[in-house]
Amino acid sequence: MVQSPVQHVTVADVLADVITARVDRVFGLIGNGNVDLISTLTSARFPFTSMRHEVAAVTAADAYYRATGKLAVATATYGAGFTNMATGLAEARLARIPMVVIVGDAPTTGRRPFDIDQQTVTFGLNIPVLTINEQNVAEVANRAFDMASDGQEPVVVMIPHDLSDATVTDEPAPRTYEPIARPEVSDEQIHTLAQALASAERPLILTGGGVVRSDTGSLAKILGDTVGAVFMHSLTAAKVTGSPHSLGIAGGFTPEYRLPAVRAADMVLILGATSNNFQTRKGTLFGTDNIYRIDLNATWNLTLPQATTVFGELTDVLPRLLQAVEALDPQPSTYRDQVADLCGIDTLDQEPFYGADDRLNPRHVAAQLNTILPQNRQIVVDGGHFMSWFGERVDLPDPASFVGVGTAFQSIGLGFGSAVGASIGSPEKFTVCVSGDGGGQMALADLATFIETTDHGAVIIINDAAYGAEIHQYAAVGADPTAMVLPQMDFAAIGEAMGATGITVDTLEDLEAFGDWLKRGTGVAMVNINVSTEFAHSALAPGATG
């Protein structure tokens, strides 16, 4: 057991022991409410990453899980430290990211003038909360980790301020946790799915993060091969099936020229993927209402109300579904043979390289970066208009190589903090953090953290001197753009001030300097790429369906 300098076992000691046994990384920012815990961990040389802003503690733990599949702990103090975490917590909840978040709380004697009702705030985020005392530290802490893993969600553990250094008065209780009861899928539901797949002339299977987490990619591929389905994947499930018969990434990230082939599908089966605006191109991705989903939760079916959802575990449903389909002895679809003819023409070569303002076309920038960036890349994106260009033009080597913290909650400003978690989780990969100038300014607090913790990586700022998404959605239809425009910011200079190598890109030829740095550089490059607001991705344009 980790012992404090005082010769008694404290709440912080026991909590630190549970953390040490359950995870290998804590991200946090120290304060009055968690100083005893962090001090206990760091004095024992436990891996602790000190963030600059509390929301980044959550987003780093989030990205760490997305990059590695391993839980981490995020920690902050009470009050402002806790409320600063709220956006990251909402994102983790919606994205189904398990983590344990340990925060200080008001003392047991009652709230002080600067305390708030943190439990009510946490419940409002639809996140479970547990509070420890001198008698239940080990039991509650272990239960939090069990709940997070089992429920695929963040769990908040609160430490009343007067108990952090209190003496534990009982032996640790045995771990008692009743796993969540999973929904049972009937044979009739399986048969309905099998009939829909086997009878489709052009079946399409969309795989998501649930397939990655349940390790059912090979089953999904066999199922698709049995009926001759074409595949697509979500942002977090690149190449999870390994099938050559794929139309690539789904939603607002799908290149326009592939949309006719996608919309030709007459049956769609969505496996473990959310149905939010990004994923479904605001509900316009598919050309059929013959849509089925297999998932554990209805909350994320936001844009496809016509879909029939089967609630169940992929590890249970997919083997049974495959067996049911094989029993029907279907004739494989010819959809795969039709795809090339159904696709349109990629018009990238016909698009201008620059706008009328002489700033770069972001689609060409993304395509060029795809050839420059190292193959062992992991792409961490902040929220923003630029995401669509990178989604459609930058290849990913594996499902864990795209980390998009903020996409579920539609937030910007979470990129730099999440890049820290991804970089620490997968140091063998070249971590590329892509942000816009708006989100980048919002997240500046943890740019230094990323630079400090990354041996070789890059921050790419797609700089249009504006909130680009708002320009293309609202200014384009008459809203006053005054508040949408930002001053031109020199992120290369900002990066240099924090210890990075600054690179400014005004032309495609300037990207060669970044390419040269990649071949010889170490540390982090801060690449400021000035792009034009003239180019709107079709998925974002108002009223457009691609």
ROMARZA-996258 format. One record per residue: residue in three letters; x, y, z of N, C-alpha, C in turn. Coordinates in steps of 0.2 Angstrom, whole numbers, plus 5000, padded with zeros to 4 digits. Layout:
<atoms>
ALAXYZXYZXYZ ...
</atoms>
This chain:
<atoms>
MET500449945000500050005000500450065000 VAL500250114996500650184996500450215002 GLN500950235006500950265013501050345012 SER500650375016500750455017501350465022 PRO501550525022502150535027501850525034 VAL501250535035500950525042500850455043 GLN500950425049500950355050500250325051 HIS499750345046499150315047498850315039 VAL498450265038498150255031497550305030 THR497650345025497150395024496750375018 VAL496150415017495750405011496150415005 ALA496650465004497050464998497450404997 ASP497750375003498150315002497750264999 VAL497150245001496750194999496550204991 LEU496350264990496150284983496750274978 ALA497350294980497950294976498050214975 ASP497950174980498050104979497650074974 VAL496950094974496550064969496650094962 ILE496850154962497050184955497650144952 THR498150134956498750104954498650034952 ALA498149994955497949934953497549924947 ARG497149984945496649974940496850014933 VAL497350064934497450104928498250114928 ASP498550134922499250154922499350224920 ARG498850274921498950344919498350384922 VAL498550444925498150494928498250554924 PHE497750594922497850654919497450704924 GLY497750764926497450804930497750874931 LEU497450914935497650974937497550984945 ILE498150994948498150994956497751054959 GLY497451044964497051094968496951074975 ASN496551114979496451104986496051034987 GLY495651024982495150964983495550894981 ASN496050894978496350834976497150834977 VAL497350884981498150884982498350824986 ASP498050794991498250734994498350674990 LEU497850664985497850614981498450614976 ILE498450674973499050684968499650684971 SER499750704977500450704980500550634982 THR500050594984500250524985500450484979 LEU500150504974500250464967500950484965 THR501150554965501750574962502350554966 SER502250554973502750534977502950464976 ALA502450424974502650354973502850344965 ARG502950404962503150394955502650364950 PHE502050374952501550344947501450394941 PRO501350364935501250404929500750454930 PHE500850524930500350574931500550624926 THR500050654922500150704917499850764920 SER500250814921499950884923499650924918 MET499050934917498750974912498651044914 ARG498551094910498451164911497751184913 HIS497251154910496551164911496251104912 GLU495751104917495351044919495051014914 VAL494751044909494351004904494850964900 ALA495450984899495950944896496150884900 ALA496050884906496150814910495650764908 VAL495050784907494550744904494650724897 THR494750774893494850754886495550714884 ALA496050724888496650684888496450604890 ALA496150604895495950534897495450504892 ASP495050544889494550514884495050494878 ALA495450534875495850514869496350454871 TYR496550454877496950394879496650334878 TYR495950334880495550274879495450254871 ARG495350314868495150304860495850274857 ALA496450294859497050274856497250204858 THR497050184864497350124867496850074869 GLY496250094870495750044873495850034880 LYS496250074884496350074891496050134895 LEU495750114900495450174904496050214908 ALA495850274909496350324913495850354918 VAL496250394922495850434927495950504926 ALA495450544926495550624926495350644933 THR495750694935495650724942495650804942 ALA495250834946495250904947495050924954 THR495050984956494851004962494051014962 TYR493751044968493051054968492951124965 GLY492251134964492051204962492251214955 ALA492651274954492851294947493251234943 GLY493651194947493951144944493551094941 PHE492951074945492451024943492051054937 THR491851114938491451144932491751154926 ASN492451164926492851174920492851104916 MET492751054920492750984916492050974912 ALA491551014913490950994911490850974904 THR491151014899491151004892491450934890 GLY492050924893492350854892491950794894 LEU491650804900491250754903490650744898 ALA490250794896489750784891489950744885 GLU490550764882490750734876490850654878 ALA491250644883491350574885490750534886 ARG490250564889489650524890489250514883 LEU489250564879488950544872489350504868 ALA489950504868490450464864490550394867 ARG490250384873490250314877491050294878 ILE491350344881492050334883492150324891 PRO492350264893492450244900493050284903 MET492950314909493450334913493250344920 VAL493650354924493450374931493750444932 VAL493250484935493450554936493450574943 ILE493950594946493950604954494050674955 VAL493550704959493550774960493450784968 GLY493750844970493550864977492850884977 ASP492550884983491850914984491850954991 ALA491250974992491151014998491250975004 PRO491450995010491550955016490950925018 THR490950875022490350835025489950885030 THR490250935032489950985037489451035033 GLY489451035026489051075023489451115017 ARG489051145013489351185007489551255010 ARG490151275008490451335009490151385004 PRO490251455005489951505000490151484993 PHE490751454992490951454985490851374982 ASP490551334986490351264984489751274980 ILE489651224976489051214972488751144973 ASP488151124971487951054971488151014965 GLN488750994966489050954961488750894959 GLN488350864963488050804962487450814957 THR487150874958486550884953486850904946 VAL487450934946487750954940487950884936 THR488150844940488350774937487750734934 PHE487250734938486650704936486350734930 GLY486450804930486150834924486550824917 LEU487150794918487550774912487450704911 ASN486950674915486750604914487350554915 ILE487750574920488350534922488250514929 PRO488450444931488350424938488950454942 VAL488750464948489150494953489150454960 LEU489750444962489850404969490250454974 THR490050444980490450484985490750444990 ILE491450454992491750414996491750435003 ASN491850395008491950415015492450365018 GLU492550375025493150335028493050265028 GLN492350245027492250175028492150135021 ASN492150175015491950135009492450155003 VAL493050185005493550204999493650154994 ALA493950094996494150044991493550014988 GLU492950004991492349974988492050024983 VAL492050084985491750134980492250154974 ALA492850154975493350164970493350104965 ASN493350044967493349994963492649984959 ARG492150004962491450004959491450054953 ALA491750114955491750164949492150134943 PHE492650104944493050074938492650014935 ASP492249974939491849924936491249954932 MET490950004935490450034931490650074925 ALA491250104925491450134919491550084913 SER491950034915492049984910491449944907 ASP490949924912490449894910489949934906 GLY489849994909489350044905489650084900 GLN490250074898490550114893490350194894 GLU490550214900490350284902490850314907 PRO490850384908491250414913490850404920 VAL491250394925490950394932491350444936 VAL490950484940491250534944491250514951 VAL491850514954491950504961492150564965 MET491750584970491850644974492150624981 ILE492650674983492950664989492850724993 PRO492350724998492250785003492950805005 HIS492950875005493650905007493950885013 ASP493450875018493750865025493950785026 LEU493850745021494050675021494650655018 SER494850695013495450675009496050655013 ASP496150685018496750665023496550625029 ALA495850605029495550575035495850505036 THR495850475042496050405043495550355041 VAL495750305037495250255035495050215041 THR494450205043494250175049494050105048 ASP493950075042493750005041494249975036 GLU494249905036494649865031494249875025 PRO494649875019494349875013493849825012 ALA493249845010492649795009492849755002 PRO492549695002492649654996492349684990 ARG492549674984492249704978491649674977 THR491049714976490449684975490149724969 TYR490049694963489749734958489349694954 GLU488749714952488249674948488249704941 PRO488549664936488549694930487849714927 ILE487949754922487349784919486949724915 ALA486349714916485949664912485949694905 ARG486149654900486149664893485449644890 PRO485249684885484549664882484649604878 GLU484149564878484149494875483749504868 VAL484049484863483849484856483549414855 SER482849424852482549364851482649334844 ASP482549264843482649234837482249264832 GLU481649294833481249324828481549384826 GLN481949424830482249484828482849464823 ILE483249414825483749394821483549374814 HIS482949334814482649314808482449374803 THR482149424806482049484802482649514799 LEU483149524803483749554801484049514795 ALA484049444796484349394791483949404784 GLN483249404785482849414779483049474775 ALA483049534779483249594776483849594772 LEU484349564775485049564772485049514766 ALA484749454767484749414761484349434755 SER483849474756483349484751483549554748 ALA484049594750484249654748484649644741 GLU484549684736484949684730485549724731 ARG485649774735486249814736486249824744 PRO486549774748486549794755487249824757 LEU487149874761487749914764487849904771 ILE488449884774488549884781488949934783 LEU488749974788489150034791489350004798 THR490050004799490349984805490550044809 GLY490450044816490650094820491150074826 GLY491150114830491650104836491450044840 GLY490750024840490549964844490849904841 VAL490949904834491349844831492049844834 VAL492349894834493049904836493149874844 ARG492649904848492749884855492549814856 SER492049784852491849714853492349664849 ASP492749694845493249654841492849604837 THR492349634834491949594829491949614822 GLY492549644820492649664813492649604808 SER492949544811493049494806492349454805 LEU491949454810491249434809490849474805 ALA490949544805490549584801490749574794 LYS491449564793491649554786491349484783 ILE491349434787491049374784490349384783 LEU489949414787489249424786489149464779 GLY489549514778489549554772489749514766 ASP490249474766490449434761489949384759 THR489549364764489049314763488449334759 VAL488249404759487749434755488049474750 GLY488649484749488949534744488849604746 ALA488849624752488749694755489349734753 VAL489249794752489749844752489849874759 PHE490449894761490549924768490649994768 MET490550024774490750094775490950094783 HIS491250144785491450144792491450214795 SER491350214801491350284805492050304806 LEU492150364808492750394810493250354814 THR492850314819493250274823493350204822 ALA493150184815493250114814493550104807 ALA494050144805494350134799494650064798 LYS494550034793494849974791494749914796 VAL494149924800494049874805493849804802 THR493549804796493349744793493949714788 GLY494349764786494949744782494649724775 SER494049744773493749724767493949774761 PRO494149744755494349794750493649824747 HIS493049794749492449824746492149874750 SER492449924751492249984755492250044752 LEU491750084753491650154751491950204756 GLY492350184761492650224765492250254771 ILE492450314773492150344778491450374777 ALA491050374782490350384782490150454784 GLY489650484781489350544783489650604780 GLY489750664784489950724781490650714779 PHE490950664780491650644778491750614772 THR491150594769491150554763491250594757 PRO491750584752491850624746491250624742 GLU491050684739490450684735490450634730 TYR490950624727490950574721490750504723 ARG490750484729490550424731489850414733 LEU489550474734488850474737488350444732 PRO488350444726487950404722487950334723 ALA488550304724488650234726488350214733 VAL488450264737488150254744487350254744 ARG487050304740486350304740486050254736 ALA486450214732486150164728485950104733 ALA486250104739486050044743485250044744 ASP485049984744484249974746484149944753 MET484749924756484649904763485249924767 VAL485249954773485849974776485749944783 LEU486349914785486449884792486949924796 ILE486749954801487249994805487449954811 LEU488149944812488349904817488749944822 GLY488549954828488849994833489150064832 ALA488750094828488950164826488350214828 THR488550274830488050324831487750354825 SER487150384826486750414820486750484821 ASN487250524822487250594823487350634817 ASN487350694817487350734811487950724807 PHE488550714810489150704807489150634803 GLN488850584806488850514804488450504798 THR487850544798487350524793487250584788 ARG487750634788487650694783486950724784 LYS486850734791486250774793485650734791 GLY485650664791485150624789485050604781 THR485550634777485450624770485950574767 LEU486250544771486850494768486550444764 PHE485950414766485750354763485150374758 GLY485050334753484450344749483850294750 THR483850264755483350214757483150224764 ASP482550204766482250204773482350134776 ASN482550084772482650014774483250004778 ILE483250034784483850044788483750004795 TYR484249964797484249934803484949944807 ARG484849954813485449964818485449904823 ILE486049894825486149844831486649884835 ASP486349904841486749944846486449934853 LEU486749954858486549944865486150004867 ASN486150064864485850124866485450154861 ALA484850184863484450224858484650294858 THR485050324863485150394863485450424857 TRP485850384854486250414848485950404842 ASN485350384841484950374835484650444833 LEU484950494832484750564832484450584825 THR484750554819484550584813484250524808 LEU484150464811483850414807483250384811 PRO482750424812482150394816481750334812 GLN481850334806481550274802481950214803 ALA482550214806482850144807482550104812 THR482550034811482349984815482949964819 THR482949984826483549964830483449904834 VAL483949854834483949794838484449814844 PHE484249814850484649824855484949764858 GLY485649754857485949694859486749704858 GLU487049654861487849654861488049624854 LEU488449654851488749634844489049564845 THR489349544850489649484851489149424852 ASP488549444854487949394854487549394847 VAL487449454845486949464839487349434832 LEU487949454831488249444825488349374823 PRO488549324828488649254826487949224825 ARG487449244828486749214827486549244820 LEU486649304819486449334813486749304807 LEU487449294807487749254802487549184801 GLN487349154806487149084806486449084802 ALA486049134804485349134801485349154794 VAL485849204792485949214785486149154781 GLU486649124783486949064780486349014779 ALA485949004784485348954783484948974777 LEU484849034775484449064770484749044763 ASP485449034763485849014757485749074752 PRO485849134754485749194749486249194743 GLN485949214737486349234732486749294733 PRO487349304733487749364734487549414730 SER487449474732487249534728487849554723 THR487649584718488149614713488349684714 TYR488149704720488249774722489049794721 ARG489449754724490149764724490449774717 ASP490149734712490349744705490049814702 GLN489549834705489249894702489549964705 VAL489949954710490150014714490550064710 ALA491050034706491450084702491050124697 ASP490550094694490150124689489650174692 LEU489450164699488950204702489350264705 CYS489950264706490350324709490350374703 GLY490350434706490450494701491250504700 ILE491450564697492050574696492350624701 ASP492950604704493250644709493550714705 THR493250764708493350834704493950864707 LEU494350834712494850874715495350914710 ASP495550874705496050904700495750964696 GLN495050974696494751024693494551084697 GLU494751074704494651134709495251174709 PRO495151244710495651284710496051274717 PHE496751294716497151284722497051334727 TYR496851394725496751454729496151494728 GLY495851524733495251564732495451634729 ALA494951674728495051744726495451784730 ASP495451764737495951804742496651774742 ASP496751734737497451704737497651654743 ARG497151634746497251584752497051514749 LEU497351464752497351404750496651364750 ASN496551324745495951284745496051224750 PRO495651214756495851164761495751094759 ARG495351084753495351014751496050994748 HIS496351034744496951024741497451014747 VAL497451054752497851054758497850984761 ALA497250954762497150894765497450834761 ALA497250844754497550794750498350794750 GLN498650854750499350854750499650824756 LEU499350844762499550814768499550744769 ASN499050714765498950644765499650604762 THR499950644758500550614755501150634759 ILE501150684763501750704767501750674773 LEU501250664777501250644784501550564784 PRO501850554790502150484790501550434790 GLN501750374788501150324788500950294795 ASN501450304799501250274806500950334810 ARG500450364807500150424809499550414814 GLN499350454819498750454822498450534821 ILE497850534819497650604818497150624824 VAL497250674827496850704832496550764830 VAL495850764829495550824827495150864832 ASP495150924832494750964835494050974831 GLY493551004834492951014830493051074825 GLY492651074820492751124815492551104808 HIS492451154803492351144796492851104793 PHE493551114795494051074792494050994793 MET493650974798493650904799493350864793 SER492950894789492650864783493250854778 TRP493650904777494150894772494650834774 PHE494850834781495250784783494950714783 GLY494350714785493950644785493950614778 GLU493850654773493850624766494450614762 ARG495050654765495650654761496250624764 VAL496250614771496750584774496650514776 ASP497150464774497050394775497250384782 LEU496950334785497050304792497250234792 PRO497850224796498050154795497650104799 ASP497250124804496950074809496350114812 PRO495950084816495350114819495550164825 ALA496150144828496350184834496750254831 SER496850254825497250314822496850374821 PHE496250374822495850444822495450454829 VAL495650514831495350534838495050594837 GLY494350594838493950654837493550674843 VAL493950694848493550714855493250784853 GLY492550784854492150844853491650834848 THR491750774844491250764838490550744841 ALA490550714846489850684849489450744852 PHE489850794855489450854858489450914854 GLN489850904848489850954843490251014846 SER490751004849491151054853491851074849 ILE492051134850492751144847493151164854 GLY493851174853494251194858494451134862 LEU494451074860494651014864495250974861 GLY495451004856496050964852496650964855 PHE496951014858497651014861497650964867 GLY497150964871497150924877497050854875 SER496650834870496550764868497150744865 ALA497450784861498150764858498650734863 VAL498650764869499050744874498950674876 GLY498350654877498150584879498350534873 ALA498150554867498350514862499050504861 SER499450554862500250554861500550504866 ILE500250514873500550474878500350404877 GLY499750394875499450324874499850284869 SER499950324863500350284858500950324856 PRO501450324860502050364858502450334852 GLU502250274850502550244844502350274837 LYS501750314838501450344832501650414832 PHE501550444825501650514824501050544825 THR500950584831500350614833500250684829 VAL499750694825499550754822498950784825 CYS498950834828498350874830498150924825 VAL497550914823497250964818496751004821 SER496851074821496351114824496251174819 GLY495651214820495551274817495851334821 ASP495851394818496051444822495651464828 GLY494951454827494551474833494551424838 GLY494551354837494651304842495351304845 GLY495851324841496551324843496651384848 GLN496351444847496351494852496051474859 MET495451444858495151424864495451374868 ALA495951324865496251274868496951294870 LEU497151354869497951364870498251344876 ALA497851334882498151324888498551254888 ASP498351204884498651144884499051134878 LEU499151184873499651174868500351154871 ALA500551194876501151184879501251114882 THR500751084885500751014887500850964882 PHE500550974876500650934870501350934868 ILE501650994867502351004865502850974870 GLU502650984876503150954881503150874882 THR502550844880502450774881502550734875 THR502650764869502750734863503450734860 ASP503750674859504450674856504450694849 HIS503950674845503950694838503250694835 GLY502950754834502250764832502150834828 ALA501550844827501450904824500750934826 VAL500651004826500051034827499951074820 ILE499351054817499151094811498551134812 ILE498651194811498151244811497851264804 ILE497251244803496851264797496551334798 ASN496951384796496851454798496451494793 ASP495751504794495351544789495251614792 ALA495451624798495351694801494651704802 ALA494251644804493551644805493351584809 TYR492751584811492351524813492051504807 GLY492451454803492251434796491551404796 ALA491351364801490751324800490151374800 GLU490251424804489651484805489651524798 ILE490251534796490251574789489851534784 HIS489951474783489651434778488951414779 GLN488751404785488051394787487651454788 TYR487851504790487451564792487551624788 ALA488251644788488351704784488151694776 ALA488151634774488051614767487251624766 VAL486851624771486151634770485951704773 GLY486351754774486151814776486351844783 ALA486551794787486751814794487351864794 ASP487351914798487851964799488551924801 PRO489051934797489651894799490151924804 THR489951984806490452014811490751974816 ALA490351944820490551894825490851834823 MET490851814817491151754814491851764812 VAL492051824811492751844808493251854814 LEU493851824814494351824819494951864816 PRO495351894820495951924818496451864816 GLN496851884811497351834808497851824814 MET497951764816498351744821498951704818 ASP499551724821500151684819500351624823 PHE500051574822500151514826500851484826 ALA501151494820501851474820502251504825 ALA502151574826502551614831502351584838 ILE501651574839501451554846501751484847 GLY501751444843502151374844502851384846 GLU503151424842503951434843504051464851 ALA503551504853503651534859503551484865 MET503151424863503051374868503551314867 GLY504051324862504551264861504451224855 ALA504051244850503951204844504351234839 THR504351204833504651234827504051264823 GLY504051324822503551364818503651354811 ILE503051334807503151334800502451374797 THR502551414793501951454790501851434783 VAL501251414781501051384774500551434771 ASP500851474766500351514762500251484755 THR500651434753500651404746500751334747 LEU500551294742500651224742501351204742 GLU501751244739502451234739502751244746 ASP502451284750502651294757502651234761 LEU502151184759502151124763502751084762 GLU503151094757503751064757504251074763 ALA504251134766504651144772504351104777 PHE503751084778503451044783503750974781 GLY503750954775503950884773504750874774 ASP505050924773505850924775505950914783 TRP505550954786505550954794505350874796 LEU504850844793504650784795505250734794 LYS505650744789506250694788506750704792 ARG506850764795507450774799507350794806 GLY506650814807506450854813506350804819 THR506450834825506250804831505750854835 GLY505450834840505050884844504350894840 VAL504050944841503450964838503451024833 ALA503151014827503051064822502451104823 MET502351164823501751204823501651234816 VAL501151204813501151224806500451264805 ASN500551324803500051374802499851374795 ILE499251344793499151344785498551394784 ASN498651444780498151494779497751474773 VAL497051464775496651444770496051494769 SER495651484763495151534761494451504764 THR494051554766493351544768492951534761 GLU493251534756492851534749492551464748 PHE492851414751492751344749492351314755 ALA491651294754491251264759491151184757 HIS491251144762491151074760490451064760 SER490251024755489551014753489050984759 ALA489450954764489050924769488850984774 LEU489151034774489051094778488651144775 ALA488651154769488251204765487551204767 PRO487251264769486551264771486051234765 GLY485651184768485151154763485451104758 ALA486151094758486451044754486350974756 THR486350924752486350854754486950824750 GLY487350864748487950834745487850814737 
</atoms>
